[in-house]
Each structure stands twice: as C-alpha cells, then as structure tokens.
C-alpha cells in the first residue's frame, strides 16, 4: 500500500509541476530512512539533488551525507535519474 501511495505521489503532484523543494526533500527523507518505503540511497540522493536544485538548502547537506555511504556508480545513477526526472517534468 505505501509503495503505491509513493508512486502516486511521485507521479501525480510532482509531475504537474507543483513540486516544491520541501516536497522533494521529504521524498528524499522517506527513501533515506525507509519510512513507508524500502530504504534506497540512490532514490534518496536523486530527490535530495532535485530539492537542492529547487533551492532547499538542507537537501545539499543530506545529499552529501548519504553520498559518503554510496559508491561512485550509485551516485552517477542517482544523478542520471535526477536529470531524467527534471527533463520529464
């Protein structure tokens, strides 16, 4: 159920261009902590990266913190995913 809700959240409000830095940061926190979804640092990094681009300053710090736990390949994957999402939205 939670997975469906997150997928709906990611594609509904965010896809309509109403994504705020706060919303994107909260998605990053959900994936970083595993709150209501499976923990996934690649997804967390992606959402923190996008939130940072939207001006959410705390996202920069959190992105840096989780990057310390990720491989270079995982970081590159997260950055590609962020670029993809930004290109689509």
MOTAQUI-V164117 format. One record per residue. N is the residue number from 1. PHI is phi in degrees with one decimal (none if undefined). PSI is psi in whole degrees, 0 to 359 (999 if undefined). BURIAL is 1 if it has 16 or more other ideal C-beta (glycine too) atoms within 10 Angstrom, else 0. Layout:
<<N & PHI & PSI & BURIAL> <N & PHI & PSI & BURIAL>>
This chain:
<<1 & none & 312 & 0> <2 & -62.7 & 321 & 0> <3 & -60.0 & 317 & 0> <4 & -62.9 & 318 & 0> <5 & -63.0 & 318 & 0> <6 & -64.9 & 314 & 1> <7 & -59.6 & 319 & 0> <8 & -64.9 & 317 & 0> <9 & -62.5 & 316 & 0> <10 & -65.3 & 323 & 1> <11 & -95.6 & 340 & 0> <12 & -82.6 & 275 & 0> <13 & -61.2 & 319 & 0> <14 & -68.2 & 322 & 1> <15 & -68.9 & 339 & 0> <16 & -87.1 & 8 & 0> <17 & 79.8 & 14 & 0> <18 & -100.6 & 13 & 0> <19 & -68.4 & 124 & 1> <20 & -100.4 & 162 & 0> <21 & -56.8 & 322 & 1> <22 & -64.2 & 315 & 0> <23 & -61.3 & 316 & 1> <24 & -67.3 & 321 & 1> <25 & -61.9 & 317 & 1> <26 & -62.2 & 323 & 0> <27 & -62.2 & 316 & 1> <28 & -59.1 & 316 & 1> <29 & -63.3 & 321 & 1> <30 & -60.6 & 315 & 1> <31 & -74.0 & 327 & 1> <32 & -68.3 & 323 & 1> <33 & -99.5 & 346 & 0> <34 & 76.2 & 24 & 0> <35 & -81.0 & 110 & 0> <36 & 71.6 & 359 & 0> <37 & -142.1 & 166 & 1> <38 & -66.6 & 137 & 0> <39 & -60.0 & 138 & 0> <40 & -153.6 & 104 & 1> <41 & -68.1 & 330 & 1> <42 & -63.8 & 312 & 1> <43 & -65.7 & 320 & 1> <44 & -61.1 & 314 & 1> <45 & -60.4 & 317 & 1> <46 & -56.8 & 310 & 1> <47 & -70.1 & 323 & 1> <48 & -63.6 & 320 & 1> <49 & -61.8 & 314 & 1> <50 & -66.9 & 319 & 1> <51 & -60.9 & 319 & 1> <52 & -62.1 & 319 & 1> <53 & -64.4 & 332 & 0> <54 & -86.0 & 6 & 1> <55 & 95.7 & 8 & 0> <56 & -85.2 & 100 & 1> <57 & -59.9 & 320 & 0> <58 & -61.8 & 333 & 0> <59 & -62.8 & 328 & 1> <60 & -61.5 & 313 & 0> <61 & -64.9 & 315 & 0> <62 & -66.7 & 322 & 1> <63 & -60.9 & 317 & 1> <64 & -64.6 & 320 & 0> <65 & -63.8 & 313 & 0> <66 & -74.4 & 335 & 1> <67 & -61.5 & 331 & 1> <68 & -64.7 & 337 & 0> <69 & -98.4 & 1 & 0> <70 & -110.1 & 154 & 1> <71 & -79.1 & 164 & 0> <72 & -61.3 & 324 & 0> <73 & -65.7 & 320 & 0> <74 & -65.4 & 319 & 1> <75 & -63.8 & 317 & 1> <76 & -62.1 & 320 & 0> <77 & -63.2 & 318 & 1> <78 & -64.5 & 320 & 1> <79 & -66.7 & 320 & 0> <80 & -62.2 & 316 & 0> <81 & -63.1 & 321 & 1> <82 & -65.2 & 315 & 1> <83 & -62.0 & 318 & 0> <84 & -58.6 & 312 & 0> <85 & -62.1 & 316 & 1> <86 & -64.4 & 323 & 0> <87 & -66.7 & 328 & 0> <88 & -84.3 & 339 & 0> <89 & -123.1 & 999 & 0>>
